[in-house]
Amino acid sequence: MKKYFASTSRKVLLLLYGASLLIGVAIIIRSHRGEKEALKEQTMARLAGVTGTLSTQLDGGRITRLLKTYDSRGMLVKNTQDAWYYVQHGALEKSAHAAGLTTPLLIVAYDAGKQELQTVITSAERPELRNAYTGPGAREIRNYLQRAEGQPMRISSAGELLAVDAVRDAQGQIVAALVARSPLALLRTDSNAELVREIGFTALLFALVGLLLFRRVGRLVRHEEEERNDLQVRHDGITDSIAYAGKIQSALIPSPERFREQFDDFFVLNRPRDVVSGDFHWYHRISAHECLVAAADCTGHGLPGAMMAAIACSLLNDLVRDGSDGDPAELLAELNRRLINTLNQEGRRSGAGDGLDIALCRIDRNAQEILFAGAFRPLYWMHEGQLTVINGDRKPVGGSQHGADRKFSVHRIAYHAGDSIYLFSDGYVDQFGGPERKKFMTTRFSEILLANHGMPMAMQAEALDRAFNEWKGTQPQVDDVCVLGIAV
């Protein structure tokens, strides 16, 4: 051994090795002193990031409607029982999973009548609607909601870290608070586990650094390359599958050029949130002067939404092949029956909210008449520079909440040359953005239509697309977008 370390280079190597070992141990000891506080700050920042982002995306109006609909505990027993609850629960569950939270996200509201802080929505599997919230920070959260100041609140007490942000409705009123929690005991466990991992890693590193370094590094590099190649192959496979699903969806949904069979001036603005979309436009020619047009918004987006869109579009095509191309209200009623039957939704709660919102028109160009029926979607009619909004029925197509035998209203419009109509999904007006990260809303949408109604449809589409991009800015697109404009 003495002979091995006789040379100066080996002595220097030994000294460097010993010095590195001492420095490594000192760094570990020093870093661990501040580990708990640093981990606590990181955890609070992570919680605040979740509540700060998600609270701006939640619809406070839906929370208010839930509280009005379910005024007692125990009325909501499953997450899928109510569509409004299901959507909000899904947003909480997705954010909690993405952030790696071990404690469920909560939306809590103050019941002034009962003078009680109550849970409204949770990311947990079991609903807790209107259960009293008595957990950590309950008093602070109750005072926070009563003051209605709206500033984020961060709490570090009672053995837990809490981040609280206000949830507002469309008028900007605070209706609830979004709460993210993390137990301090979990932080201590993580800190101790991290210390053990660091000591173990350091000991292993210095034990093997002399003999195994180059061979180990080479092996790790090869292993990383294999994993990266395998991940790339799987990624390419998923991407190709989604792209192929997009081709199938394009084959099912009528090409925008089909509208040219009867209309000289029109536009179709499609902006899927992902590669494939849950929104779609639809066209069917009845005769040389009559046709059906529609814009639909299916439950979900991405692949799930695209599957619903494919089913709905196929059912519409079957209906018109079977001769159901008369009254659009009757067509929607039959589409509702067939969709419920196709998805086996009759009498079921699981998957009972899957369906679509749709605006459907039958246009007779000889009679200059439009028959309109809608399911949660309106028709916008531009006549002599005046924009008229004709709302559809407040019930969806599909889903078991309203029953299988659903009736829809039909609206008759006598239009004139130079008039235009617009059908659209809610993805455009629900986009968050602007200086205050609020929804675009139908008011701004109407203002764009009024400001550009005298222009060709293609230029109107450009104006809508430009306004959408400017409003969205760097914010992610929250939903699929489909807007159909026709100069009738």
C-alpha positions as CSV (number, residue, x, y, z in Angstrom):
1,M,0.0,0.0,0.0
2,K,2.9,2.4,0.9
3,K,4.5,1.5,-2.4
4,Y,1.3,2.3,-4.3
5,F,1.1,5.8,-2.9
6,A,4.8,6.5,-3.3
7,S,4.5,8.6,-6.4
8,T,3.6,12.3,-6.0
9,S,0.6,12.1,-8.4
10,R,-0.9,9.4,-6.3
11,K,-0.2,11.3,-3.1
12,V,-1.9,14.3,-4.6
13,L,-4.8,12.1,-5.7
14,L,-5.2,10.8,-2.2
15,L,-5.1,14.3,-0.7
16,L,-7.7,15.5,-3.2
17,Y,-9.8,12.4,-2.5
18,G,-9.7,13.0,1.2
19,A,-10.3,16.8,0.9
20,S,-13.3,16.1,-1.4
21,L,-14.7,13.7,1.1
22,L,-14.3,16.2,4.0
23,I,-15.8,19.0,1.8
24,G,-18.7,16.7,0.8
25,V,-19.5,15.8,4.4
26,A,-19.3,19.5,5.5
27,I,-21.6,20.6,2.7
28,I,-24.2,17.9,3.6
29,I,-24.1,18.9,7.3
30,R,-24.4,22.6,6.5
31,S,-27.1,22.2,3.9
32,H,-29.2,20.1,6.2
33,R,-29.3,22.8,8.8
34,G,-31.5,24.9,6.5
35,E,-33.2,22.0,4.8
36,K,-36.4,22.2,6.8
37,E,-36.9,25.9,6.3
38,A,-36.0,25.7,2.6
39,L,-38.3,22.7,2.2
40,K,-41.0,24.6,4.0
41,E,-40.6,27.6,1.7
42,Q,-40.6,25.4,-1.4
43,T,-43.7,23.6,-0.2
44,M,-45.5,26.9,0.5
45,A,-44.5,28.2,-2.9
46,R,-45.8,25.1,-4.5
47,L,-49.1,25.3,-2.7
48,A,-49.4,29.0,-3.5
49,G,-48.7,28.3,-7.2
50,V,-51.5,25.8,-7.3
51,T,-54.1,28.0,-5.6
52,G,-52.9,31.2,-7.3
53,T,-53.3,29.6,-10.8
54,L,-56.3,27.4,-10.3
55,S,-58.4,30.0,-8.4
56,T,-58.4,32.2,-11.6
57,Q,-59.6,29.3,-13.7
58,L,-62.5,28.3,-11.4
59,D,-66.0,29.6,-12.1
60,G,-67.4,31.1,-9.0
61,G,-70.8,31.2,-10.5
62,R,-70.9,27.4,-10.7
63,I,-70.0,27.3,-7.0
64,T,-72.9,29.6,-6.2
65,R,-75.2,27.5,-8.2
66,L,-74.0,24.3,-6.4
67,L,-74.7,25.8,-3.0
68,K,-78.2,26.9,-4.1
69,T,-79.0,23.5,-5.6
70,Y,-77.7,21.5,-2.7
71,D,-78.7,23.3,0.5
72,S,-78.2,20.4,2.9
73,R,-75.4,18.0,3.7
74,G,-75.5,14.5,2.1
75,M,-77.5,15.6,-1.0
76,L,-74.4,15.0,-3.3
77,V,-73.0,11.5,-2.8
78,K,-70.9,11.0,-5.9
79,N,-68.6,13.3,-7.9
80,T,-70.5,12.4,-11.1
81,Q,-73.9,13.1,-9.7
82,D,-73.8,16.8,-10.8
83,A,-72.2,18.1,-14.1
84,W,-71.2,21.4,-12.5
85,Y,-69.6,19.6,-9.5
86,Y,-68.0,17.0,-11.8
87,V,-66.2,19.7,-13.9
88,Q,-64.9,21.6,-10.9
89,H,-63.9,18.4,-9.1
90,G,-62.0,17.3,-12.2
91,A,-60.0,20.6,-12.2
92,L,-59.1,20.2,-8.6
93,E,-58.2,16.6,-8.9
94,K,-56.0,17.3,-12.0
95,S,-54.1,20.1,-10.2
96,A,-53.6,18.2,-7.0
97,H,-52.2,15.2,-9.0
98,A,-49.9,17.4,-11.1
99,A,-48.6,19.2,-8.0
100,G,-48.1,15.9,-6.1
101,L,-50.3,17.0,-3.2
102,T,-50.9,14.3,-0.5
103,T,-53.8,16.3,1.1
104,P,-56.9,17.0,-1.0
105,L,-57.5,20.5,-2.5
106,L,-60.6,22.1,-1.1
107,I,-63.0,24.9,-2.1
108,V,-64.7,26.3,1.0
109,A,-67.4,28.9,1.5
110,Y,-68.9,30.7,4.4
111,D,-72.7,30.1,5.1
112,A,-73.8,33.3,6.7
113,G,-77.2,31.8,7.6
114,K,-75.6,28.9,9.6
115,Q,-72.5,31.0,10.4
116,E,-70.5,28.0,9.4
117,L,-67.5,27.5,7.1
118,Q,-68.4,24.7,4.8
119,T,-66.6,22.5,2.2
120,V,-68.1,22.9,-1.3
121,I,-65.8,20.9,-3.6
122,T,-62.8,18.6,-2.9
123,S,-60.3,16.8,-5.0
124,A,-60.9,13.7,-3.0
125,E,-62.9,10.7,-4.3
126,R,-65.8,11.3,-2.0
127,P,-67.8,14.6,-2.1
128,E,-68.0,16.7,1.1
129,L,-70.5,19.3,-0.1
130,R,-71.8,21.5,2.8
131,N,-69.8,19.5,5.4
132,A,-68.5,21.8,8.1
133,Y,-64.8,22.7,7.7
134,T,-63.1,22.6,11.1
135,G,-59.6,21.8,9.9
136,P,-56.4,23.8,10.3
137,G,-56.8,27.6,9.7
138,A,-60.6,27.4,9.8
139,R,-60.9,30.6,11.8
140,E,-58.5,32.5,9.5
141,I,-60.2,31.3,6.4
142,R,-63.7,32.3,7.7
143,N,-62.4,35.8,8.6
144,Y,-60.7,36.0,5.2
145,L,-64.0,35.3,3.4
146,Q,-66.0,37.7,5.6
147,R,-63.5,40.5,4.9
148,A,-63.6,39.8,1.2
149,E,-60.3,41.4,0.6
150,G,-59.2,39.0,-2.1
151,Q,-55.5,39.1,-1.3
152,P,-53.8,35.6,-1.1
153,M,-53.4,34.3,2.4
154,R,-50.6,32.0,3.6
155,I,-50.9,30.2,7.0
156,S,-48.2,28.2,8.9
157,S,-49.8,26.9,12.0
158,A,-51.5,23.9,13.7
159,G,-49.0,21.6,12.2
160,E,-49.8,22.4,8.6
161,L,-49.0,24.8,5.8
162,L,-52.0,26.4,4.0
163,A,-52.3,28.5,0.9
164,V,-55.6,30.3,0.4
165,D,-56.8,32.2,-2.7
166,A,-60.1,33.8,-3.5
167,V,-62.5,32.3,-6.0
168,R,-64.6,34.9,-7.8
169,D,-67.7,34.9,-10.0
170,A,-68.1,36.6,-13.3
171,Q,-68.8,39.9,-11.6
172,G,-65.6,39.7,-9.6
173,Q,-67.3,39.0,-6.3
174,I,-65.5,36.6,-3.9
175,V,-67.8,33.6,-3.3
176,A,-65.4,31.0,-1.9
177,A,-61.7,30.2,-1.1
178,L,-59.4,27.6,-2.7
179,V,-57.3,25.9,0.0
180,A,-54.2,23.8,-0.5
181,R,-52.6,22.1,2.5
182,S,-49.5,20.1,3.4
183,P,-48.7,18.6,6.8
184,L,-45.4,19.8,8.5
185,A,-44.8,16.2,9.7
186,L,-44.5,15.2,6.0
187,L,-41.9,17.9,5.5
188,R,-39.8,16.6,8.4
189,T,-40.1,13.1,7.0
190,D,-39.0,14.3,3.6
191,S,-36.1,16.3,5.1
192,N,-34.8,13.3,7.1
193,A,-35.2,11.1,4.1
194,E,-33.3,13.5,1.9
195,L,-30.5,13.6,4.5
196,V,-30.3,9.8,4.5
197,R,-30.2,9.8,0.7
198,E,-27.5,12.4,0.6
199,I,-25.3,10.6,3.1
200,G,-25.8,7.3,1.4
201,F,-25.1,8.7,-2.0
202,T,-21.9,10.4,-0.8
203,A,-20.6,7.3,0.9
204,L,-21.3,5.2,-2.2
205,L,-19.8,7.8,-4.5
206,F,-16.5,8.0,-2.6
207,A,-16.3,4.3,-2.1
208,L,-16.5,3.6,-5.8
209,V,-14.9,6.7,-7.3
210,G,-11.5,5.2,-7.6
211,L,-12.0,1.9,-9.4
212,L,-15.5,2.1,-10.9
213,L,-15.9,5.7,-12.0
214,F,-15.2,5.5,-15.7
215,R,-16.9,2.2,-16.1
216,R,-19.9,3.3,-14.2
217,V,-20.2,6.6,-16.0
218,G,-20.0,4.8,-19.3
219,R,-22.7,2.4,-18.2
220,L,-24.9,5.2,-17.0
221,V,-24.5,7.0,-20.3
222,R,-25.5,4.0,-22.2
223,H,-28.5,3.3,-19.9
224,E,-29.7,6.9,-20.3
225,E,-29.4,6.7,-24.0
226,E,-31.4,3.5,-24.1
227,E,-34.1,5.0,-21.8
228,R,-34.2,8.2,-23.9
229,N,-34.5,6.2,-27.1
230,D,-37.3,4.1,-25.6
231,L,-39.1,7.2,-24.4
232,Q,-38.8,8.8,-27.8
233,V,-40.2,5.7,-29.5
234,R,-43.2,5.7,-27.1
235,H,-43.6,9.4,-27.5
236,D,-43.6,9.0,-31.3
237,G,-46.1,6.2,-31.1
238,I,-48.5,8.3,-29.0
239,T,-48.1,11.3,-31.2
240,D,-48.7,9.2,-34.3
241,S,-51.8,7.7,-32.7
242,I,-53.2,11.1,-31.9
243,A,-52.4,12.4,-35.4
244,Y,-54.2,9.4,-36.9
245,A,-57.2,10.1,-34.6
246,G,-57.2,13.6,-36.0
247,K,-57.4,12.1,-39.5
248,I,-60.3,9.9,-38.6
249,Q,-62.1,12.9,-37.0
250,S,-61.4,15.0,-40.1
251,A,-63.0,12.2,-42.2
252,L,-66.1,12.1,-40.1
253,I,-66.7,15.9,-39.8
254,P,-67.8,17.7,-43.0
255,S,-65.1,19.7,-44.7
256,P,-65.6,23.5,-44.4
257,E,-65.7,23.5,-48.2
258,R,-69.1,21.7,-48.0
259,F,-70.7,25.0,-47.0
260,R,-69.7,26.4,-50.4
261,E,-72.4,24.2,-52.0
262,Q,-75.0,26.8,-50.9
263,F,-73.2,29.8,-49.4
264,D,-70.8,32.1,-51.2
265,D,-69.5,33.8,-48.1
266,F,-68.8,31.9,-44.8
267,F,-66.0,31.0,-42.4
268,V,-65.2,28.1,-40.0
269,L,-62.8,29.0,-37.2
270,N,-61.5,25.8,-35.6
271,R,-58.9,26.0,-32.8
272,P,-58.5,22.6,-31.0
273,R,-56.9,22.9,-27.5
274,D,-55.0,19.7,-28.4
275,V,-54.4,17.9,-31.7
276,V,-57.9,16.7,-31.8
277,S,-61.1,18.5,-30.6
278,G,-64.3,17.9,-28.8
279,D,-65.9,20.8,-30.8
280,F,-67.1,20.3,-34.4
281,H,-69.1,22.0,-37.1
282,W,-71.6,20.1,-39.2
283,Y,-73.4,20.6,-42.6
284,H,-76.0,18.5,-44.4
285,R,-77.6,19.5,-47.7
286,I,-81.3,18.7,-47.9
287,S,-82.1,20.1,-51.3
288,A,-80.7,22.7,-53.8
289,H,-82.0,25.5,-51.5
290,E,-82.2,23.9,-48.0
291,C,-79.6,22.7,-45.6
292,L,-78.8,22.0,-42.0
293,V,-75.8,23.6,-40.2
294,A,-74.6,23.2,-36.7
295,A,-71.8,24.0,-34.2
296,A,-71.4,21.6,-31.3
297,D,-69.4,21.4,-28.1
298,C,-68.9,17.9,-26.7
299,T,-68.0,17.0,-23.1
300,G,-64.2,17.1,-22.6
301,H,-61.4,17.9,-25.0
302,G,-58.4,16.0,-26.5
303,L,-59.0,12.4,-27.2
304,P,-62.0,11.9,-24.9
305,G,-63.7,15.0,-26.5
306,A,-62.8,13.8,-30.0
307,M,-64.4,10.4,-29.3
308,M,-67.6,12.1,-28.2
309,A,-67.5,14.4,-31.3
310,A,-67.1,11.3,-33.5
311,I,-70.1,9.6,-31.9
312,A,-72.3,12.7,-32.1
313,C,-71.3,13.5,-35.7
314,S,-72.0,9.9,-36.7
315,L,-75.4,10.0,-35.1
316,L,-76.3,13.3,-36.8
317,N,-75.3,11.7,-40.2
318,D,-77.5,8.6,-39.4
319,L,-80.4,10.8,-38.4
320,V,-80.5,12.7,-41.7
321,R,-80.0,9.5,-43.7
322,D,-83.0,8.2,-41.9
323,G,-85.0,11.2,-43.0
324,S,-84.9,13.2,-39.8
325,D,-84.1,16.5,-41.5
326,G,-87.2,18.6,-40.7
327,D,-87.8,20.5,-37.5
328,P,-84.3,21.0,-35.8
329,A,-86.0,20.7,-32.4
330,E,-87.3,17.3,-33.2
331,L,-83.9,16.4,-34.6
332,L,-82.2,17.4,-31.3
333,A,-84.8,15.4,-29.4
334,E,-84.0,12.3,-31.5
335,L,-80.3,12.9,-31.3
336,N,-80.6,13.0,-27.5
337,R,-82.5,9.7,-27.4
338,R,-80.0,8.0,-29.6
339,L,-77.0,9.4,-27.8
340,I,-78.3,8.2,-24.4
341,N,-79.0,4.8,-25.9
342,T,-75.5,4.6,-27.5
343,L,-73.7,5.6,-24.3
344,N,-76.0,3.4,-22.1
345,Q,-76.8,6.4,-20.0
346,E,-80.4,5.6,-19.2
347,G,-80.7,5.1,-15.4
348,R,-76.9,5.4,-14.9
349,R,-74.9,7.8,-12.8
350,S,-71.4,6.9,-14.0
351,G,-70.7,8.8,-17.2
352,A,-74.2,10.4,-17.0
353,G,-72.8,13.8,-17.8
354,D,-71.3,12.9,-21.1
355,G,-73.1,14.7,-24.0
356,L,-72.9,17.9,-26.0
357,D,-74.2,21.4,-26.3
358,I,-75.2,22.3,-29.9
359,A,-76.7,25.1,-32.0
360,L,-78.6,23.7,-35.0
361,C,-80.2,25.6,-37.9
362,R,-82.3,24.6,-40.9
363,I,-81.9,27.2,-43.6
364,D,-84.3,27.6,-46.5
365,R,-82.8,30.1,-49.0
366,N,-85.9,30.2,-51.2
367,A,-88.2,31.1,-48.4
368,Q,-85.4,33.1,-46.6
369,E,-86.3,31.4,-43.4
370,I,-84.2,29.9,-40.6
371,L,-85.5,27.3,-38.1
372,F,-83.2,27.2,-35.0
373,A,-83.0,24.9,-32.0
374,G,-80.3,24.9,-29.4
375,A,-79.1,22.9,-26.4
376,F,-77.2,25.4,-24.2
377,R,-75.9,27.2,-27.3
378,P,-77.3,30.4,-28.9
379,L,-77.8,31.7,-32.4
380,Y,-76.4,35.2,-33.1
381,W,-78.3,36.9,-36.0
382,M,-76.9,40.1,-37.6
383,H,-79.6,42.1,-39.4
384,E,-79.0,45.6,-40.7
385,G,-76.2,46.2,-38.3
386,Q,-78.2,45.0,-35.3
387,L,-77.1,41.8,-33.4
388,T,-79.9,39.7,-32.0
389,V,-79.1,36.8,-29.6
390,I,-81.5,33.9,-29.7
391,N,-80.8,31.5,-26.9
392,G,-81.3,27.8,-27.0
393,D,-82.8,25.6,-24.3
394,R,-81.0,25.3,-21.0
395,K,-80.6,21.5,-21.4
396,P,-77.9,19.4,-23.1
397,V,-78.1,16.7,-25.6
398,G,-77.1,13.4,-23.8
399,G,-76.6,12.7,-20.2
400,S,-79.3,11.4,-17.8
401,Q,-79.9,14.6,-15.7
402,H,-82.9,15.7,-17.7
403,G,-84.3,12.3,-18.9
404,A,-84.3,10.6,-22.2
405,D,-87.5,12.2,-23.6
406,R,-86.3,15.7,-23.9
407,K,-88.2,18.5,-25.7
408,F,-86.5,21.4,-27.4
409,S,-87.9,24.7,-28.6
410,V,-87.8,25.8,-32.3
411,H,-87.3,29.5,-33.3
412,R,-88.4,30.8,-36.7
413,I,-86.5,33.7,-38.3
414,A,-87.4,35.5,-41.5
415,Y,-84.1,36.9,-42.7
416,H,-83.2,39.3,-45.5
417,A,-80.4,39.6,-48.0
418,G,-77.2,40.7,-46.3
419,D,-77.9,39.1,-43.0
420,S,-75.4,36.8,-41.2
421,I,-75.6,34.2,-38.6
422,Y,-73.0,32.9,-36.1
423,L,-72.9,29.6,-34.2
424,F,-70.1,28.9,-31.8
425,S,-68.9,26.7,-28.9
426,D,-68.2,28.3,-25.5
427,G,-64.4,27.8,-25.8
428,Y,-64.0,31.3,-27.4
429,V,-65.8,33.3,-24.8
430,D,-64.5,31.2,-21.9
431,Q,-60.8,31.8,-22.7
432,F,-58.9,33.4,-19.8
433,G,-56.6,36.3,-20.6
434,G,-56.3,40.0,-20.7
435,P,-54.5,42.1,-18.1
436,E,-56.6,40.6,-15.2
437,R,-56.7,37.0,-16.5
438,K,-60.5,37.0,-16.8
439,K,-62.8,35.3,-19.3
440,F,-63.2,36.9,-22.7
441,M,-67.1,36.8,-22.3
442,T,-69.9,37.2,-24.9
443,T,-69.9,41.0,-24.6
444,R,-66.5,41.3,-26.2
445,F,-67.4,38.6,-28.8
446,S,-70.5,40.6,-29.8
447,E,-68.5,43.9,-30.0
448,I,-66.1,42.2,-32.5
449,L,-69.0,41.0,-34.6
450,L,-70.6,44.4,-34.6
451,A,-67.4,46.2,-35.5
452,N,-66.7,43.9,-38.5
453,H,-70.1,42.8,-39.7
454,G,-69.7,44.8,-43.0
455,M,-66.5,42.9,-43.9
456,P,-66.3,39.6,-45.9
457,M,-66.6,36.6,-43.7
458,A,-62.9,35.6,-44.2
459,M,-61.8,39.0,-42.7
460,Q,-64.3,38.6,-39.9
461,A,-62.6,35.3,-39.0
462,E,-59.2,37.0,-39.1
463,A,-60.5,39.7,-36.7
464,L,-61.9,37.0,-34.3
465,D,-58.7,35.0,-34.4
466,R,-56.5,38.0,-33.8
467,A,-58.7,39.2,-30.9
468,F,-58.5,35.7,-29.4
469,N,-54.7,35.6,-29.6
470,E,-54.3,39.0,-28.2
471,W,-56.6,38.2,-25.3
472,K,-55.0,34.8,-24.6
473,G,-51.5,36.2,-24.7
474,T,-49.2,33.8,-22.9
475,Q,-52.0,32.0,-21.1
476,P,-52.7,28.4,-22.2
477,Q,-55.8,27.8,-24.2
478,V,-58.4,26.4,-21.8
479,D,-60.9,24.7,-24.2
480,D,-61.5,23.8,-27.8
481,V,-62.8,26.6,-30.0
482,C,-65.3,26.4,-32.9
483,V,-66.9,29.4,-34.5
484,L,-69.1,29.2,-37.7
485,G,-70.2,32.3,-39.5
486,I,-72.5,32.3,-42.6
487,A,-73.7,35.2,-44.8
488,V,-77.2,33.8,-45.5
